Structure formats: structure tokens, C-alpha cells
Amino acid sequence: MSRNIIRDSHNANMMKWGASAEFKEQTHAIKKRGPQTGTRKTFIEEEPRTPFEALRMLLKLRQIEWAGILDTSTCAISHLERGNTVASIPLAKRMQEEARARGIAVTLDELYQHVIPLGYIIENGVLKKENEVSTP
């Protein structure tokens, strides 16, 4: 009984808005959002963007599994892998220890190889201090 009341009120609202029959049909169809089940690939075939992503791919872990092991959020892992943030030293050391426990040797230098030190800039492929950069 309550379904009919809801459906009738829905139709009444549609009539009030002056919605077309085509629009009404579209609103009745249930549309699922997000990726379809089974379409997401666990491991991307593309090149990793950062050493953090490369390490996770070598370990064959999903971001959610890796975040659970490192006791951090999947959002933090995602930001690290996209290069938006840099891992703290304790987090990088946990990554190193977990990788070593799974048979992959990685150094902190390898994990931080893509990070440009504060006060430096890359000009023509060479790392220079900001005050040494030539202006055109």
C-alpha cells in the first residue's frame, strides 16, 4: 500500500513539474553509478607514476590492502601514488620493512628518487638551487 502512495505522489510531482513521458520513463529506470562489478583491473598495465606506486604493483597489492598493511588511509596511498604528496619518513620505512618481509629489497633513496628538495628546481634536466637559476 505504501508503495502506491509513494508512486502516486511521484507521478503527481512529475505532473506538477510538467515533465514529459520520456523523462518520466528515464526517472523510473534504476541506474547504478560507478564502475560495473568485475570491470576494474587490480593491477594497471601502464607504467607506474611514482616509486610508491611501482612498489605496490611489485607487491601485487591493491591500494586498500596496502593501506591496511601500512595502517593508513586509501586516500593517502592514492595521493602518494599520484605524486600529490610525499610519504613521511616513518611511513616510507614501514613500506620498506613490509616490502623486505615480502622479498623485495627497496631503499629510501629509491622511494624518494622523484622528490625535488626544497629550494631546488630542475632546469634543462639539471638540479639547481633556485637562486642559481638563469633568467632569460
N, CA, C and O of each residue as an XYZ file, in Angstrom:
544
protein
N       0.811     -1.177      0.000
C       0.000      0.000      0.000
C       0.866      1.256      0.000
O       0.576      2.215     -0.715
N       1.931      1.248      0.805
C       2.773      2.435      0.875
C       3.496      2.685     -0.444
O       3.792      3.833     -0.773
N       3.785      1.630     -1.203
C       4.437      1.815     -2.495
C       3.547      2.602     -3.447
O       4.025      3.478     -4.168
N       2.258      2.291     -3.451
C       1.348      3.004     -4.339
C       1.269      4.481     -3.966
O       1.195      5.342     -4.843
N       1.283      4.770     -2.683
C       1.224      6.160     -2.246
C       2.463      6.904     -2.722
O       2.373      8.024     -3.223
N       3.633      6.262     -2.558
C       4.875      6.886     -2.998
C       4.861      7.052     -4.512
O       5.186      8.126     -5.019
N       4.493      6.009     -5.234
C       4.466      6.072     -6.692
C       3.475      7.135     -7.156
O       3.763      7.894     -8.081
N       2.302      7.189     -6.511
C       1.301      8.179     -6.907
C       1.811      9.598     -6.639
O       1.605     10.500     -7.451
N       2.472      9.790     -5.502
C       2.988     11.127     -5.208
C       4.108     11.484     -6.182
O       4.258     12.645     -6.561
N       4.897     10.482     -6.586
C       5.965     10.709     -7.565
C       5.358     11.159     -8.892
O       5.826     12.117     -9.507
N       4.307     10.454     -9.325
C       3.647     10.824    -10.577
C       2.999     12.202    -10.469
O       3.021     12.977    -11.426
N       2.425     12.507     -9.313
C       1.814     13.814     -9.122
C       2.859     14.920     -9.215
O       2.617     15.972     -9.806
N       4.021     14.667     -8.625
C       5.100     15.654     -8.724
C       5.552     15.832    -10.162
O       5.833     16.948    -10.599
N       5.622     14.730    -10.893
C       6.015     14.807    -12.298
C       4.999     15.623    -13.091
O       5.374     16.419    -13.952
N       3.742     15.432    -12.808
C       2.697     16.190    -13.498
C       2.824     17.680    -13.163
O       2.669     18.542    -14.028
N       3.111     17.960    -11.885
C       3.224     19.347    -11.451
C       4.395     20.040    -12.155
O       4.309     21.212    -12.522
N       5.506     19.281    -12.339
C       6.678     19.859    -12.996
C       6.491     19.972    -14.504
O       7.238     20.682    -15.176
N       5.492     19.270    -15.031
C       5.282     19.296    -16.472
C       6.304     18.439    -17.208
O       6.680     18.749    -18.338
N       6.748     17.373    -16.577
C       7.758     16.511    -17.185
C       7.144     15.711    -18.316
O       5.977     15.321    -18.259
N       7.938     15.471    -19.340
C       7.463     14.695    -20.479
C       7.427     13.217    -20.125
O       8.030     12.794    -19.139
N       6.722     12.435    -20.926
C       6.620     10.992    -20.688
C       7.984     10.329    -20.807
O       8.291      9.393    -20.068
N       8.797     10.812    -21.731
C      10.146     10.248    -21.920
C      10.987     10.452    -20.660
O      11.707      9.549    -20.236
N      10.891     11.645    -20.064
C      11.634     11.928    -18.837
C      11.145     11.056    -17.691
O      11.943     10.587    -16.879
N       9.839     10.839    -17.622
C       9.268     10.003    -16.576
C       9.809      8.583    -16.657
O      10.116      7.967    -15.637
N       9.924      8.064    -17.890
C      10.450      6.698    -18.063
C      11.896      6.622    -17.607
O      12.304      5.641    -16.986
N      12.657      7.634    -17.907
C      14.066      7.635    -17.513
C      14.228      7.677    -16.000
O      15.137      7.052    -15.454
N      13.358      8.404    -15.325
C      13.489      8.504    -13.871
C      13.071      7.223    -13.173
O      13.491      6.973    -12.044
N      12.255      6.408    -13.821
C      11.829      5.154    -13.203
C      12.899      4.075    -13.336
O      12.946      3.146    -12.530
N      13.759      4.193    -14.350
C      14.812      3.193    -14.527
C      15.884      3.406    -13.469
O      16.358      4.525    -13.274
N      16.259      2.352    -12.799
C      17.287      2.447    -11.769
C      18.642      2.380    -12.453
O      18.954      1.415    -13.150
N      19.434      3.406    -12.246
C      20.751      3.478    -12.867
C      21.804      3.352    -11.780
O      21.823      4.133    -10.828
N      22.668      2.382    -11.924
C      23.745      2.206    -10.960
C      24.885      3.133    -11.346
O      25.195      3.312    -12.523
N      25.500      3.715    -10.329
C      26.620      4.599    -10.566
C      27.911      3.885    -10.232
O      27.925      2.901     -9.493
N      29.000      4.398    -10.790
C      30.307      3.834    -10.515
C      30.645      2.713    -11.462
O      29.852      2.382    -12.344
N      31.805      2.124    -11.296
C      32.235      1.061    -12.200
C      31.374     -0.187    -12.030
O      30.893     -0.489    -10.937
N      31.197     -0.889    -13.115
C      30.432     -2.124    -13.047
C      31.257     -3.184    -12.342
O      32.487     -3.151    -12.377
N      30.581     -4.116    -11.707
C      31.264     -5.167    -10.972
C      32.107     -6.005    -11.928
O      31.617     -6.468    -12.958
N      33.359     -6.193    -11.584
C      34.229     -7.035    -12.388
C      34.942     -6.319    -13.514
O      35.713     -6.947    -14.240
N      34.710     -5.015    -13.690
C      35.360     -4.314    -14.786
C      36.675     -3.674    -14.363
O      37.530     -3.405    -15.207
N      36.848     -3.426    -13.060
C      38.080     -2.793    -12.604
C      39.204     -3.805    -12.569
O      39.027     -4.932    -12.106
N      40.346     -3.403    -13.055
C      41.507     -4.275    -13.026
C      42.300     -3.985    -11.765
O      42.480     -2.829    -11.381
N      42.763     -5.029    -11.137
C      43.505     -4.868     -9.894
C      44.842     -4.192    -10.139
O      45.249     -3.322     -9.369
N      45.522     -4.582    -11.196
C      46.834     -4.042    -11.482
C      46.830     -3.434    -12.873
O      46.483     -4.094    -13.853
N      47.214     -2.185    -12.946
C      47.213     -1.446    -14.198
C      48.403     -1.892    -15.042
O      49.498     -2.120    -14.526
N      48.170     -2.012    -16.351
C      49.249     -2.409    -17.244
C      50.149     -1.234    -17.624
O      51.181     -1.430    -18.266
N      49.767     -0.014    -17.232
C      50.543      1.170    -17.562
C      51.781      1.263    -16.672
O      51.932      0.537    -15.689
N      52.659      2.187    -17.060
C      53.852      2.433    -16.258
C      53.453      3.113    -14.948
O      52.574      3.974    -14.952
N      54.071      2.750    -13.846
C      53.757      3.415    -12.570
C      54.199      4.872    -12.612
O      55.209      5.207    -13.230
N      53.431      5.735    -11.948
C      53.720      7.166    -11.954
C      54.818      7.547    -10.963
O      55.586      8.476    -11.215
N      54.893      6.843     -9.852
C      55.887      7.156     -8.819
C      56.485      5.850     -8.288
O      55.916      4.779     -8.500
N      57.624      5.933     -7.602
C      58.199      4.728     -6.999
C      57.269      4.082     -5.970
O      57.316      2.868     -5.770
N      56.421      4.888     -5.316
C      55.483      4.332     -4.338
C      54.476      3.410     -5.028
O      54.146      2.339     -4.518
N      53.994      3.843     -6.196
C      53.054      3.020     -6.953
C      53.758      1.788     -7.518
O      53.186      0.698     -7.537
N      54.993      1.958     -7.976
C      55.762      0.837     -8.513
C      55.968     -0.243     -7.450
O      55.865     -1.435     -7.741
N      56.261      0.180     -6.212
C      56.454     -0.776     -5.125
C      55.187     -1.564     -4.855
O      55.232     -2.785     -4.705
N      54.052     -0.870     -4.792
C      52.778     -1.562     -4.543
C      52.462     -2.535     -5.672
O      51.957     -3.631     -5.428
N      52.758     -2.134     -6.908
C      52.494     -3.017     -8.046
C      53.417     -4.239     -8.026
O      53.006     -5.339     -8.395
N      54.663     -4.039     -7.595
C      55.593     -5.168     -7.458
C      55.106     -6.164     -6.411
O      55.262     -7.376     -6.560
N      54.512     -5.623     -5.346
C      53.995     -6.474     -4.283
C      52.660     -7.128     -4.658
O      52.175     -8.015     -3.956
N      52.076     -6.680     -5.770
C      50.790     -7.196     -6.264
C      49.695     -7.046     -5.213
O      48.964     -7.984     -4.894
N      49.616     -5.820     -4.688
C      48.598     -5.493     -3.700
C      47.699     -4.392     -4.250
O      48.141     -3.545     -5.026
N      46.443     -4.414     -3.841
C      45.539     -3.317     -4.172
C      45.764     -2.194     -3.174
O      46.330     -2.411     -2.103
N      45.320     -0.990     -3.529
C      45.528      0.150     -2.636
C      44.898     -0.071     -1.271
O      45.478      0.303     -0.251
N      43.737     -0.664     -1.242
C      43.047     -0.880      0.038
C      43.815     -1.873      0.915
O      43.870     -1.709      2.134
N      44.406     -2.900      0.302
C      45.206     -3.873      1.064
C      46.487     -3.214      1.584
O      46.875     -3.411      2.735
N      47.136     -2.429      0.720
C      48.383     -1.764      1.063
C      48.145     -0.754      2.191
O      48.962     -0.628      3.103
N      47.026     -0.040      2.120
C      46.687      0.928      3.171
C      46.460      0.216      4.500
O      46.880      0.715      5.543
N      45.803     -0.938      4.479
C      45.577     -1.706      5.702
C      46.877     -2.197      6.318
O      47.048     -2.160      7.536
N      47.780     -2.651      5.485
C      49.086     -3.133      5.977
C      49.880     -1.992      6.599
O      50.515     -2.164      7.640
N      49.842     -0.815      5.953
C      50.623      0.334      6.423
C      49.899      1.149      7.492
O      50.448      2.120      8.013
N      48.673      0.758      7.815
C      47.861      1.448      8.818
C      47.669      2.924      8.458
O      47.895      3.817      9.275
N      47.243      3.152      7.209
C      46.932      4.494      6.723
C      45.680      4.412      5.865
O      45.101      3.334      5.727
N      45.257      5.508      5.294
C      44.027      5.514      4.503
C      44.323      5.260      3.025
O      45.436      5.488      2.551
N      43.312      4.788      2.314
C      43.474      4.587      0.868
C      43.640      5.920      0.164
O      44.298      5.997     -0.873
N      43.054      6.961      0.712
C      43.198      8.305      0.147
C      44.665      8.743      0.205
O      45.186      9.313     -0.754
N      45.316      8.476      1.319
C      46.728      8.839      1.467
C      47.589      8.068      0.471
O      48.514      8.627     -0.118
N      47.286      6.792      0.284
C      48.029      5.975     -0.681
C      47.824      6.516     -2.090
O      48.776      6.609     -2.865
N      46.608      6.868     -2.420
C      46.298      7.409     -3.736
C      47.061      8.705     -4.000
O      47.608      8.897     -5.086
N      47.097      9.589     -3.008
C      47.827     10.850     -3.165
C      49.325     10.604     -3.335
O      49.980     11.284     -4.124
N      49.865      9.643     -2.604
C      51.283      9.306     -2.748
C      51.580      8.805     -4.151
O      52.566      9.207     -4.769
N      50.719      7.922     -4.650
C      50.965      7.297     -5.944
C      50.789      8.258     -7.104
O      51.393      8.071     -8.161
N      49.971      9.282     -6.922
C      49.801     10.289     -7.971
C      50.863     11.375     -7.893
O      50.991     12.178     -8.817
N      51.627     11.412     -6.805
C      52.669     12.420     -6.653
C      52.165     13.714     -6.051
O      52.873     14.720     -6.086
N      50.955     13.719     -5.496
C      50.417     14.928     -4.869
C      51.073     15.214     -3.531
O      51.216     16.374     -3.144
N      51.473     14.166     -2.822
C      52.138     14.324     -1.531
C      53.364     13.420     -1.500
O      53.563     12.581     -2.379
N      54.168     13.609     -0.480
C      55.362     12.787     -0.284
C      55.193     12.044      1.030
O      54.710     12.611      2.010
N      55.584     10.794      1.054
C      55.456      9.978      2.262
C      56.380     10.485      3.349
O      57.509     10.900      3.086
N      55.882     10.445      4.579
C      56.728     10.790      5.721
C      57.782      9.690      5.869
O      57.620      8.582      5.358
N      58.839     10.012      6.564
C      59.927      9.041      6.763
C      59.421      7.782      7.480
O      59.764      6.678      7.055
N      58.613      7.902      8.559
C      58.125      6.678      9.211
C      57.270      5.815      8.283
O      57.359      4.588      8.322
N      56.440      6.451      7.447
C      55.615      5.688      6.503
C      56.488      5.001      5.455
O      56.259      3.840      5.116
N      57.479      5.712      4.949
C      58.384      5.126      3.957
C      59.168      3.953      4.559
O      59.423      2.959      3.881
N      59.548      4.078      5.836
C      60.264      2.977      6.491
C      59.358      1.764      6.677
O      59.813      0.629      6.538
N      58.060      1.993      6.995
C      57.116      0.869      7.085
C      56.959      0.194      5.728
O      56.881     -1.031      5.638
N      56.914      1.009      4.667
C      56.840      0.442      3.312
C      58.060     -0.432      3.039
O      57.946     -1.540      2.514
N      59.215      0.084      3.402
C      60.466     -0.636      3.197
C      60.474     -1.956      3.971
O      60.880     -2.984      3.430
N      60.034     -1.938      5.215
C      60.013     -3.150      6.038
C      59.027     -4.177      5.499
O      59.334     -5.368      5.450
N      57.841     -3.721      5.093
C      56.835     -4.639      4.547
C      57.301     -5.243      3.227
O      57.069     -6.422      2.961
N      57.954     -4.437      2.411
C      58.480     -4.955      1.138
C      59.576     -5.988      1.400
O      59.636     -7.026      0.740
N      60.434     -5.692      2.362
C      61.514     -6.630      2.701
C      60.944     -7.942      3.227
O      61.466     -9.014      2.921
N      59.874     -7.862      4.016
C      59.236     -9.071      4.549
C      58.617     -9.908      3.432
O      58.462    -11.121      3.579
N      58.268     -9.274      2.326
C      57.675     -9.981      1.178
C      58.705    -10.290      0.089
O      58.336    -10.717     -1.005
N      59.985    -10.080      0.379
C      61.048    -10.494     -0.531
C      61.485     -9.449     -1.537
O      62.140     -9.797     -2.520
N      61.152     -8.191     -1.337
C      61.579     -7.133     -2.260
C      62.419     -6.137     -1.475
O      61.963     -5.555     -0.490
N      63.659     -5.951     -1.929
C      64.553     -5.010     -1.266
C      64.415     -3.645     -1.926
O      64.570     -3.510     -3.139
N      64.124     -2.642     -1.118
C      63.985     -1.269     -1.626
C      64.616     -0.328     -0.616
O      64.492     -0.529      0.592
N      65.294      0.703     -1.114
C      65.918      1.683     -0.227
C      65.063      2.939     -0.183
O      64.206      3.156     -1.040
N      65.309      3.761      0.831
C      64.592      5.030      0.923
C      64.973      5.954     -0.227
O      64.148      6.737     -0.700
N      66.223      5.863     -0.677
C      66.641      6.663     -1.835
C      65.816      6.309     -3.070
O      65.443      7.192     -3.841
N      65.533      5.029     -3.259
C      64.720      4.607     -4.400
C      63.285      5.116     -4.270
O      62.670      5.505     -5.262
N      62.757      5.113     -3.054
C      61.386      5.587     -2.861
C      61.267      7.092     -3.065
O      60.249      7.574     -3.562
N      62.296      7.833     -2.686
C      62.248      9.295     -2.773
C      62.950      9.844     -4.016
O      63.228     11.042     -4.070
N      63.244      9.012     -5.013
C      64.008      9.473     -6.173
C      63.287     10.537     -7.011
O      63.944     11.295     -7.725
N      61.985     10.607     -6.942
C      61.231     11.573     -7.736
C      60.990     12.894     -7.007
O      60.380     13.801     -7.574
N      61.451     13.021     -5.778
C      61.192     14.205     -4.962
C      62.286     15.237     -5.196
O      63.476     14.924     -5.136
N      61.870     16.468     -5.463
C      62.813     17.570     -5.633
C      62.976     18.253     -4.279
O      61.981     18.647     -3.671
N      64.210     18.401     -3.792
C      64.429     19.030     -2.476
C      63.920     20.464     -2.444
O      63.894     21.147     -3.468
N      63.519     20.913     -1.263
C      63.019     22.259     -1.075
C      64.117     23.272     -1.399
O      65.252     23.128     -0.943
N      63.784     24.278     -2.174
C      64.757     25.307     -2.542
C      65.514     24.974     -3.812
O      66.414     25.717     -4.203
N      65.168     23.862     -4.472
C      65.830     23.474     -5.712
C      64.819     23.446     -6.852
O      63.609     23.390     -6.630
N      65.329     23.484     -8.055
C      64.493     23.437     -9.261
C      65.261     22.677    -10.340
O      66.491     22.647    -10.333
N      64.537     22.074    -11.250
C      65.185     21.376    -12.358
C      65.128     22.280    -13.580
O      64.050     22.669    -14.031
N      66.299     22.609    -14.110
C      66.392     23.440    -15.312
C      67.238     22.707    -16.345
O      68.399     22.384    -16.098
N      66.649     22.453    -17.488
C      67.324     21.725    -18.573
C      67.853     20.369    -18.110
O      68.930     19.940    -18.524
N      67.097     19.709    -17.261
C      67.460     18.384    -16.793
C      68.506     18.364    -15.700
O      69.000     17.296    -15.340
N      68.860     19.536    -15.158
C      69.894     19.628    -14.132
C      69.263     20.213    -12.867
O      68.511     21.185    -12.934
N      69.571     19.623    -11.728
C      69.073     20.104    -10.444
C      69.916     21.291    -10.002
O      71.130     21.174     -9.841
N      69.257     22.449     -9.805
C      69.960     23.671     -9.405
C      69.226     24.319     -8.246
O      68.026     24.115     -8.061
N      69.970     25.112     -7.458
C      69.331     25.908     -6.413
C      68.522     27.008     -7.095
O      68.864     27.468     -8.184
N      67.439     27.421     -6.429
C      66.555     28.434     -7.021
C      67.276     29.746     -7.289
O      66.976     30.418     -8.276
N      68.223     30.127     -6.432
C      68.929     31.398     -6.621
C      69.995     31.319     -7.721
O      70.506     32.358     -8.138
N      70.346     30.120     -8.205
C      71.329     29.953     -9.276
C      70.698     29.847    -10.653
O      71.406     29.713    -11.651
N      69.369     29.905    -10.716
C      68.668     29.737    -11.982
C      68.840     30.990    -12.826
O      68.653     32.109    -12.350
N      69.202     30.782    -14.093
C      69.384     31.906    -15.010
C      68.023     32.375    -15.509
O      67.149     31.567    -15.821
N      67.858     33.701    -15.580
C      66.608     34.266    -16.081
C      66.807     34.707    -17.516
O      67.853     35.268    -17.844
N      65.831     34.471    -18.380
C      66.018     34.856    -19.803
C      65.919     36.330    -20.038
O      66.055     36.785    -21.173
